[in-house]
Amino acid sequence: MDRASAVVVESFSDKVFAEAAAEFLATEGIEALVVSDDAGGVLPNLDFARGVRLMVAPPDVERARGILAPVEDVETLDDE
């Protein structure tokens, strides 16, 4: 994936959650990048302040957002 054209699909306050989301997208065939500015891991508290970005290629944006979207109505899922 070309990092210059990658699009942010979600922001997280913790790198662990961003990496879990990236792995989840990978199981769906979507390559994702986790981008943070935490001084190379030396200052992880910067993740909370600045956020950790999850980025994907432009063609995968809508699908990735749909996959990561929170479930609004759990009862609807039970009916399916």
Summary of the structure (lengths in Angstrom):
residues: 80
radius of gyration: 14.1
end to end distance: 35.3
largest distance: 47.3
contacts: 204
relative contact order: 0.25
helix: 52%
strand: 19%
